């Protein structure tokens, strides 16, 4: 029978168990064991999107040339489940589950699963089931679910109704574990829902920005720890900081270029590693300048907008989010000077996704002009490292279009047109730099995602068609 939302007392009991057991340091041998990983706390249908509604959205956004017209309606489901935090204690997290439905053969029966990892978000309420209000969720629905892929999109620990009070940002092992538990919970919910659409054994991993790192880490962990349960069919990692230590070495170096968004990424990263490993600093003033040090720990993700936090004096008032060093910057000169031998750099090294060997197909996508996640320090490093062990990984740089005869060429051409349109709109609004600042601002968060996701979907379709 379909699984409905658990009764309130049961939900509260599970949540209490996750919270209290996580706080305990031990107990008698006869104490109850914590709830198993992927135990469902809440599972329910939260919405339905018709093909017409999806097409109206992609038409309005201009994305339909990439997504294509919807083949399927999409049932929007939600799961809230038990998982484990970076220290192994029980906690909870949630995920959006997008299930294609309809009479088209692509929309029913056993369908491949896309396990999608979202990009960096400063909003604690981030919810990939909110397809009508979250632009990333809407894109993923149109690109994958409306074309016949079941999508499982975790919100991550520390977001939405998760009981964890911080987010394990770019903690490869912890985020991969959460992804696996979300997948388990989602598949159980789909099975119990009685839907005519069910998950096949085909598992496709993808994600953007932070999610590119998470997707690659999940591929690694599934092949290492869960090969008897899941088989990765293919992974497409998009614009991710896979070479964490190499990129941060460059940003921290004297005269190094600070990436756009650094004043948001840094507190997420430092809090994540301080809570998981300790030793990033003795006290916040060791790492953060005044006045940020007094409120920065646990500031992000937040219930307040970034603009509200800046207005309240909790983050540097820099529209490029690059004020990392120097007078008025976020971090101290002492922290920078000690970086080379620091626990922070060792944590970055531990979460750098080099030195392992994927057994299933993998591809990368991004743009060489990305000011937030530097393409030149990440994708080529992955390619070179994997090549030393005989693994070839294609990397699609949207700035380097293939020959016009290549089937993917229209995607690259569309990206160039989108950049040009962004620049032209800025100039029309009075920009005097030819629109360069507008393109830089939109590059990572707006311009690249739909095009890389289009290439990822095409790659997945090729792998599936080849029976790999």
N, C-alpha and C positions, 0 to 999 in steps of 0.2 A: 504494500500500500504506500501511497505517497507520504513522505515525511513532512509533517507540518511544524510550525514553530513550537518549540517545547513550551510546556506550561511554565508560568512565571516562577514558581518556587524552584523548579528544576534548574532554570536558567540562573537564578540567584545562587543556588547551591554550587553550581559549576564555577561561577565567577568568584564566589567566596573561596572556593578551594584553590583556584588559580592564584588569588591574591595572598591568602594566608599561608599556603604551602610555600609560595615563593619567598615569604618573609621569614620562614622558620629556618633555623640552622641545624635542625636534627630532630630526633624524637625517638620514641620507643619502636622496637622492631615490629610491633603489631599496629603501628599507626597506618591509616589508610594510605595507599599509594596515590600520588597525584593523578589527575585525569590523564588519559593517554593522549599523545600528540594527535592532532587532527580530530579530536572529539568535537562534535558539533554542539554549539551553544544555541545558536539561532540559525535557521535555514528557511528562507521564504522567497516567494516571487514578489518583486517590488515594482514591476512595471512591464510594459509591452510596447515595442516600437514597430509600427507597420512599415512596409516597404515605402509607401508614399511619404510617411513622416521622415524616414531616413533620407530619401531622395530630396525632399524639400530642404533638409538641413545641409546636405552636401552641395546642393545647387546654390543655396544662399552663401555658403562659405567659399565657393569656388573650387572645392575639393573633388567634385564628381568626375572630373577628367582623370583623376588618379584612382579614386575608389571604384568607379564604375557604378552603374545603376544597381540598386539593391536587388538581389535575387531572393532574399529571404526576409520574412518578418523576424524580429528578435525578441525573445522572452528574457527579461532582465531579472536575474536572481541574485541573492545575497547570502553569504555564509559568514558566520562569526564562530570562531573555533579556538580550541586550545592549542598552544604551541609552546616553545621554550625560548627564554631570553638568552642573551649571550653567555650568561653564567649557568645555564641549564635549569633555571627555575621556571615553573609553569607561568605562563602569561597568556593573553588572548590577542587575537588579531582578526581582521576581516578581509573579505574579497568580494569583488563583483564577478558575477558569472553570467556570461552572455550566450544564450543558446539559440541557434537558428531554428526557425520553424517554417512550415509551409509545404505546399504540394510539389515544388521543384525537387528533383532528386538530390540536389546539393543541400537541401534543408532538412532532411529527415534521415532516419536510420542511424548507422554508426558514422560519426564525423570526426575528423582530426581535431586535436586540441591545441590551441595556441596558449601557452603560458606566458603572459605579458607582464613585464616589470615596468612600472611607471617612472617618470623622471623626477628629479628633485622638486619637492614641494615645501613651501614654508607654511602652508595651511594645515593645521591639525585636523581639519574636517575633510581632508582629501578622501574621496570615495569614488572608486571606479565603477560603482553601480549607478552613480548619478549621471546617467548619459544625457539628460536634458540640460544640465548646467555645467558639467565639466568637459571642457573642450578636448582633452586627451581621451577621455572615455568615449566621447562621441566619435572621434576619429577612429579609434580602435573598433568600435561597433560597426562603423560603415566599412572599414577596410577589411575586416576579418569576419566578424559574426554575420553580417548581411550577405557575405559571399559563401557561407557554408561552413565556417570554422567555429567550433565552440571556443569561447575565450574565457580563461580564468585569469583575473587581474587582481592580484593581492594589493591591499592598501598599505601593507607593512605594519610592523610593530611600532607603536607610538603614534599612530594615526587613527582617525575616526573613533571607534569606541574601544580601541585597544586599551588594556589595563596597564601597559608599560608606560612609565612617565617620561621616557625619552625615546628617540628613534636611533636604532643601531646603524647609523648612516655609513655606507660603504664598508660594513663589516661582512666580508665575503661569506664566511661560514654561517653566521647568524641569519643573514638574509636568504641564503640558499635554503637553510632549514625551514624558514618560514614559507618560502615558495613551495617546497615539497608538501608541507602540511596543508597549505591552501589548496593545492592540487588534489590531495587526498580527500579533503572535506568537500570540495566542489564536486568531484566525481561521485562521492557517496550521495550527495544531495541530488544530483541529476538522476542517478539510478533510482533513488527512492521517490522521486517526483512523479514517476510514471510517464515521463515525456516520451514521445515517439522518436525524439532525437537523443541519442546516447553517445558517449565518448568511445571512440575507437582506441586502439593501442598506439596510434600515431601521435607523437608528442613533439611539438615545435616550440622552441624557446625564442623569445625576442623581448626587447625592451629598449628604451631610449634614455640617453644621458646616464644618470645614476642607474637607470634600468638596464642599460647596455652592460654595465659592470655586473649587475645582479644576474642578468641572463647568463653571462659567461660563467660566473661563479656557480650558478645552479647546474649548468651543463657538467662542470667539473665534479660537483658533489654527487649528482645523480649517478654518473658513471663510476665514481669511486665507492659510494656507499649504498646505492639503491638499484644496482643493475638487475637484481632479481625481481624488482617491482615495476620499474619503468625503463624504457629504452628511448633515448633521445633520437628522434628522427633527423632533426637538423636544428641549428641555431643561427639566428641573424642578430648580431649585437650591433646596436646603433649608437654612434656618437658617445661611446662610453670612455671613462678614465681607467682603462685596463692597466696601464702602466702608472699606477698611483705614485710610486716613489720617484720615478723619473720626471713626471710632470711637476710634482711638488719641489723636487730639487731645483728645477728651472725657475719656478715662481719665487723660491726663497733666495736664490743666488743674488748677490749684489748686482744691481742693474738688470735683474731678470724682469720679464714682462709678467705682470699680474693679470690673471685671467678675469674676464668679466663675470661678476657674481661671486668673487672670492670672499667678500665680507659676509655673504650668506652661507657659503659652503664651509668656511673655516669653523664657525661655532658649531655647526652640525657635526663636523668631523671630529673636532676636539672633544666635544661632550660624548660622542659615541665611543671613542677610544678610551677616554678617561673612565667611563662607566664600565667598559668591558675589560680593560687591561690595567688601568691605574697608571700613575707615573707620568702622565702627560705634563703635569705641573703640580707643584705643592699646594698652591692657592691660585685663584684666578688672576691675581695681579702679576703672577710670574709670566703669564702668557698675554694677558689683555691690558691695554692701556686704560687709563681713567678717561671718561666715566663708565666705559663699557663693562669693566670688570665686575661692577657691583650687581649687575642684572643679567649677564650674558649666559651663565650656566642654565640650561633648561629653557632658554628663551625661544628656541626654534625646535620643532614646529610650533606655531602659535595660533591662538584663536583670533589674534589681531592681524590686520594686514601689515605688510612691510612698511607702507607709508605711515601707518599709525605708529609703528615702533620707532621709525625715524623721527617723527614729530615729537614723540615722548623722550627723545634723547637716548634711546637704547641701542641704536645702530648709527654708524657714520652717515651723514647726509651727503651721500655721493651717488648720483644717478647711474653711474657706470658700475657701482659696487666693486671698485678696485682699490679703495683706500685701505690697503692692508698694512702698510708700513709708514714710518715717519710721523711727523706732527699731525695729530688728528686722526691717525690711522687706527685700525682695530688692534693690531698685535704689537708687542713691545720689541725694541731693538735687541734686548737680551734673549728673548725667545728665538729670534732669527739667528743671532750669533751662535747659540747653542744647538741649532738644528741638526748639524751634521752628525753629532754623536748622541742625539736625543732618543728617548723612548718613543717620541712621536714618529720620528723617521723609521724606527724599527717596526712600529705598528703599520705604517704605510707599506713597508717592504713585505710584511706578512700578508697584506691584503692586495698586493700586486699580482695580477693574474698571468704571470709568465712562469715558465719552468714546468709546465704540465703538458700532457699530450691528449687532445680530444680524439676519441675513437669514431665519432660520427661527424658528418659534414658541418662546417661552420663558415659563415661569411660575415664581413664587417661593412658598415656604411657610415658615412659622415661627410663633412665638407672641410676642405683645406683652409677655408677662411673662418672657421669657427673660433670666436674669441673667448669662449667659455671652457671648452674641452679641446685642447690643442690636438688636432689631427696628427701632426707630424711627430708628436711624442708618444702617441698611443697606437694607432693602427699599424704603422710600419714596424713598431717594436714587437707587436704580436706576430705579425707575418714573419719577421726575421727569426724570432725565437722558435716558433712552431716549425719553420723550415729546417732548422738544425736537427729536427727529429723526423724529417720526411713528411711533414704535414703541410699541404698547400691550402692557404686560406685566402680566397678572393677578398679584395677591399675596394669598395666602390666610393670613390671621391667624387662628389657631385660637381666639383669644379673642373673635373677632367672627363669630358664627354667622350664616349666611344665613337667609333665610326658610325656614320648615318645608317648603315645597313644593320647595325646591331638593334635587336628588338627593344633594348632598354633605352635607346637614344632619346625617344620622346620624353622620358622622365627627366633626363639631364637638361634637355631643351626647355622643359617646363620650369625647372628650377632657375635657369638663367632668366627666363621671362618674369618669374616671381620676384627675383632680386631687382630687376630693372623697374618693375611696377612699383615696388616699395620705394626705390630711390626717386622715381618720378613723382610719386605722391608727396614725398617730403619736400622736393623742390617746389612743387605747386603750392605747398603750404608755407613756403618762405625759406626753406633751408638753403644755405649758401655754400655748402660743401659738396654739392652734387648728390646729396642723399646718402653719403657714406655712413654717417652716424646712424641714420635710420636703419640701414641694412645691417650694420653691426649690432644694433639693439635687437633686431628681429631675427637674426641669423639662427641662433641656437634653439630658441624656444618656439619660433613660429615658422620660419622658412624651411628648415631642414626636415622636421618630423614627417610631414605627409609624403615627401619624396622618398625618404629612406624606408618608410613603411611600405610604400608601393613596391620598391625593389625587393624588400624582404618577402612580401607576399608572393611576388613572381618567383623568387628563389624557392620558397616552400612548395609552390605548385610544380616547379620543375623536379624537385627532389621526390615528391610524391608520385609524379607521373613516371619517373624512372624506376620506381620501386625500390629505392635505396633504403 
